[in-house]
Amino acid sequence: MTETPDENDSEGPEAGDPGTSGGDDPGTSGDGSEAASGDGGLLAGRRGTVARGLLVTVAVAAAIAVAAAVVPTLFVDTAPEPEFRALDPDRTVTTGLPSTGSIEPEPPVVPAGGTVVVDAGPDSRSRLGPLAEAISAANHDVEYPSEGLADSLDGADGLVIVDPETAYSERELDAIETFADEGGRVVIFGNPNRFEVSAGVLGSSLSEQESELSELGGRFDLYFDTRYVYDQERNDGNYRHVLVRPPEGASLTDGNGSIADAEDVVLYTPTEVRSTDDAEPILVTSPTARTADSDAQREHTVALRDGNVLAVGDARFIAADRYNVGDNDEFLAGVVEFLVTGDRNDATDDAGAGNGGSAGGNATSGGNETATDARLAT
């Protein structure tokens, strides 16, 4: 509240002072001078109030900035829900598929010896036990790169990439491309774009976090879509747990291999994979599937093979609690067969023989897992 001067506390104007007595200045009087003095005090008080208000505003703004800085950022995997058409209750899936079986590559197509590099962040790596065990069962070592990915590919014949959260460097991209060109097998498990929820004192905001697979996929003319695929009619009890299958004639090895029996593969919030080249569809949805930004029903391709590269639009179905749902284990057995049947080392063995074999000295034969630090993707 603005305080005005108390008349009892101030002395009156002295006689003869200019502008205070009204004798020399027509139109002024003692009463007028008191009014002017009161107006000046009121103006000064208002200025003080404004100044204090500005200080309060600055303080509140600073508090908001500090609060926003300390509130954690939340990453979610999907965009806001799409608008759904009315469902026919008789066609709605209410029960999920059983979780049975294990990943068992077919022995006749699996050569002995080799190394598969798995590039995954700490969180993803902890869930890849069944896949790593299946690779080991195929007489291949599993190596997690401790430093640079490019150096880890020396002597390897397979590479698994699991939804990286940071972009690869140009050197790493060049190394991966060269690796595939030399006959090494590359499997990329990717997800749709994530959404970043930032919370603050005044509310929260939603921003899109793009996938880091754009540049890598582009090296092989493979592109991961940004929106997820869902199916309200053919799913595993949840419209985002989509049932997919290999199209007729699809193969990851010389024959159909294990994927011939993978009729009900369950992908969890998958994304579509596209190609500008002559890539072969490996997994497709039913014609009742849609993307989150479209109401059109159509068949979506969620896995493609382009020569030595396999791109799958889901990185969740390989987890320890999902790898054997439906026919996931059958499909992953085919993925392992694909990984370990490349011919890269056939072309590089002669060059490596003079150096005592594969570089790095991290891999050991006999299907063991090399316990080194994963490339940090966070």
Secondary structure, 3 states (H helix, E strand, C coil): CCCCCCHHHCCCCCCCCCCCCCCCCCCCCHHHHHHHHHHHHHHHHHHHHHHHHHHHHHHHHHHHHHHHHHCCEEEECCCCCCCCCCCCHHHCCCCCCCECCCCCCCHHHCCCCCEEEEECCHHHHCCCHHHHHHHHHCCCEEECCCCCHHHHCCCCCEEEEECCCCCCCHHHHHHHHHHHHCCCEEEEECCCCEEEEEEECCEEEEEEECCCCHHHHHCCCEEEEEEEEECCCCECCCCCEEEEECCCCCCCCCCCHHHHHCCCEEEECCEEEEECCCCEEEEECCCCCEECCCCCCCCCEEEEEECCEEEECCCCCCCCCCCCECCHHHHHHHHHHHHCCCCHHHHHHHHHHCCCCCCCCCCCCCCCEECCCCCCCC
